[in-house]
Amino acid sequence: MKALAEALRAWRPSLIRWEDRIEGPLALWNHIDWFPYTHTNIPDGYPMPNWKPKHWQRDVQQNRIPGAVRQDAFDRRLLHSGKYNTSAFKGHVTIGLNGLILAHTGPHLSVDHDMSLWTTTRDGPDGIRMKPGEWGFGDLAYGGAERMTVGIKSPQTALDEMWTSFVAWVRARVEIVIAKLKNHAWCQVPFRGRYDSLVTYNEICVVMTALEIRRSLEKGKCMFDVSGPWRHRFTP
């Protein structure tokens, strides 16, 4: 299993590429009619429910838990998510409007806010920075992000309701991709195992799902309604 995960990890850079939102043949179909030139991506976080860990001290001593998590490893409360009402890690995925997986990070602590994960991903070593004038679609958690189109928290008018429903309709695409990521037996129940095993299983699911979606798009089969073919145009 670990050997498979390592092989897929080596293949990952050619399957999950941030540049594919605006470069290459698949980017020509990364559009919707209502925003034909400026919008390219949809980010979202999702839970990986797990049993509360009992042996993190041993895992830390054996260097099984990365430094980003190690400092908080002894406080189990950091895995309890009020949003999901369970103990969980989180993944964070960004897709194109055509469903292509453009970026994925995790596992993260469940108390990490989606907005902070987006910022960390943007400013990390593999930074997924948008071009000046480029936009994405986010839920209300991304309301403070730069150039992120979101719905209205408390719609007051019919127009507000229509706009919020439209954003939700576009964002449903990332929920469908997340459902594909989690459409595996080990995801159907809270994970009970070592942290490195969780990383291995998640890596396999993410890369294989990215491969499946990419191959379908290359055959002209898209899960969603898209427009094209043309290139994006960004106005700073």
C-alpha positions in Angstrom: 0.0 0.0 0.0 2.8 2.4 0.9 4.7 1.5 -2.2 1.6 2.4 -4.3 1.2 5.7 -2.5 4.8 6.6 -3.1 4.5 5.7 -6.8 1.3 7.9 -7.1 3.0 10.7 -5.2 5.8 10.7 -7.8 3.1 10.9 -10.5 1.1 13.5 -8.8 2.8 16.7 -10.2 1.7 15.7 -13.7 -1.9 15.0 -12.6 -2.6 17.8 -10.2 -1.3 21.1 -11.6 -2.5 24.6 -10.6 -1.4 25.8 -14.1 -4.0 23.6 -15.8 -6.7 26.1 -14.9 -5.4 28.6 -17.5 -2.9 26.6 -19.6 -3.2 23.7 -22.0 -6.2 22.2 -23.9 -8.3 21.5 -20.8 -8.1 25.1 -19.7 -10.0 26.1 -22.9 -13.0 24.5 -21.4 -12.6 25.8 -17.8 -15.4 28.4 -18.2 -19.1 29.0 -17.5 -21.3 31.3 -19.6 -22.0 33.8 -16.9 -18.3 34.5 -16.1 -16.6 33.5 -19.4 -13.2 35.0 -18.8 -12.3 35.7 -15.2 -13.2 32.8 -12.9 -11.1 29.6 -12.9 -11.4 27.7 -9.6 -13.5 26.6 -6.6 -11.9 25.7 -3.3 -13.4 23.9 -0.3 -12.5 21.9 2.8 -13.9 18.5 3.8 -13.7 16.3 6.9 -11.9 13.0 7.4 -13.6 11.6 10.5 -11.4 9.6 12.8 -11.3 8.0 16.2 -9.7 10.2 18.9 -6.0 9.2 18.9 -4.6 7.6 22.0 -1.0 7.0 20.9 0.2 10.3 19.5 3.0 10.5 22.1 4.5 7.3 20.7 4.0 8.6 17.1 5.7 11.8 17.9 8.7 10.0 19.4 8.9 7.9 16.2 8.6 11.0 14.0 5.5 9.6 12.4 3.7 12.9 12.7 4.9 16.0 10.7 6.1 19.1 12.5 3.1 21.1 11.3 0.9 18.8 13.4 3.3 17.7 16.1 3.1 20.8 18.2 -0.6 20.3 18.7 -0.6 16.5 18.8 -1.3 16.2 22.5 -4.4 18.3 22.6 -7.1 16.0 21.2 -9.6 18.9 21.2 -7.9 20.3 18.1 -9.3 17.3 16.2 -12.9 17.9 17.4 -14.8 20.0 14.8 -17.8 21.9 15.9 -18.8 22.3 12.3 -18.9 18.6 11.6 -19.6 17.6 15.3 -17.0 14.9 15.2 -13.3 14.2 15.7 -11.7 14.6 12.3 -8.8 15.8 10.2 -9.5 18.0 7.1 -8.5 18.0 3.5 -8.6 21.1 1.3 -9.2 20.7 -2.4 -9.4 23.3 -5.3 -11.0 22.3 -8.6 -11.5 24.0 -11.9 -15.0 24.8 -13.2 -14.6 21.7 -15.4 -14.0 19.5 -12.3 -10.3 19.1 -12.8 -8.4 18.8 -9.4 -6.0 21.7 -9.4 -4.6 21.5 -5.8 -5.0 19.4 -2.7 -3.5 19.6 0.8 -4.0 17.7 4.0 -4.5 16.1 6.4 -5.0 19.4 8.4 -6.4 19.8 11.9 -10.2 20.0 11.9 -10.2 23.3 13.7 -8.2 25.0 10.9 -10.6 27.3 9.1 -11.1 26.9 5.3 -10.0 30.5 4.8 -6.7 29.9 6.7 -6.1 26.7 4.6 -6.7 28.6 1.4 -4.2 31.3 2.6 -1.7 28.7 3.7 -2.0 26.9 0.3 -1.6 30.2 -1.5 1.5 31.3 0.4 3.1 27.8 0.7 6.1 26.5 -1.2 3.8 25.3 -4.0 1.8 28.5 -3.8 -1.4 28.4 -5.9 -1.6 32.2 -6.4 -4.2 33.6 -8.8 -3.2 36.0 -11.5 -4.2 39.7 -11.1 -7.8 40.0 -12.1 -8.4 36.2 -11.7 -11.3 35.1 -9.5 -12.7 32.0 -7.8 -16.0 30.9 -6.3 -16.1 30.4 -2.5 -18.6 29.8 0.2 -19.1 32.3 3.0 -16.0 30.9 4.8 -13.9 32.6 2.0 -15.7 35.9 2.3 -12.5 37.7 3.3 -10.3 36.2 0.5 -9.1 38.4 -2.2 -11.0 38.1 -5.5 -13.4 35.3 -4.3 -17.0 35.4 -5.4 -19.3 34.4 -2.6 -23.0 34.4 -1.7 -24.8 36.7 0.6 -24.9 35.7 4.3 -28.4 37.1 5.0 -30.2 37.7 1.7 -32.7 40.5 2.0 -34.2 40.6 -1.4 -35.2 38.2 -4.2 -32.1 39.4 -6.1 -30.0 38.5 -3.1 -31.6 35.0 -3.0 -31.0 34.5 -6.7 -27.4 35.5 -6.5 -26.7 33.3 -3.4 -28.4 30.3 -5.1 -26.4 30.9 -8.3 -23.1 30.8 -6.3 -24.3 27.7 -4.5 -25.1 26.1 -7.9 -21.6 26.7 -9.2 -20.0 25.5 -6.0 -22.0 22.3 -6.1 -19.2 21.1 -8.4 -16.6 20.9 -5.7 -19.1 19.0 -3.5 -19.5 16.4 -6.2 -15.7 16.0 -6.6 -15.3 15.7 -2.8 -18.0 13.0 -2.9 -15.8 11.1 -5.5 -12.8 11.5 -3.3 -14.7 10.0 -0.4 -16.4 7.2 -2.4 -14.3 4.5 -0.8 -15.0 2.0 1.9 -12.4 3.4 4.3 -14.1 6.8 4.1 -17.5 5.6 5.0 -16.7 5.1 8.7 -14.5 7.1 11.1 -10.8 6.2 10.4 -9.1 4.1 13.0 -5.4 3.7 12.4 -2.0 5.4 12.4 -1.6 8.9 11.1 0.8 7.7 8.3 -1.8 5.2 7.2 -4.4 8.0 6.9 -1.9 10.0 4.8 -1.3 6.9 2.6 -5.0 6.2 2.0 -5.8 9.8 1.3 -2.9 10.2 -1.1 -4.1 7.2 -3.1 -7.7 8.4 -3.2 -6.7 12.0 -4.3 -4.3 11.0 -7.0 -6.5 8.2 -8.5 -9.6 10.5 -8.5 -7.5 13.3 -10.2 -6.4 10.7 -12.8 -10.0 9.5 -13.4 -11.3 13.1 -13.9 -8.4 14.1 -16.1 -8.8 11.1 -18.4 -12.5 11.7 -18.7 -11.9 15.3 -19.7 -9.3 14.3 -22.2 -11.9 12.0 -23.8 -14.3 14.9 -24.0 -16.5 13.8 -21.1 -17.1 16.5 -18.5 -19.2 16.1 -15.3 -20.4 19.6 -15.5 -21.8 22.2 -18.0 -18.9 24.3 -19.3 -18.3 26.8 -22.0 -15.4 27.2 -24.5 -13.1 26.8 -26.2 -11.3 30.1 -25.5 -8.6 31.5 -23.2 -9.1 33.4 -20.0 -8.8 37.2 -19.9 -7.9 38.9 -16.7 -8.2 42.6 -16.1 -6.2 43.7 -13.0 
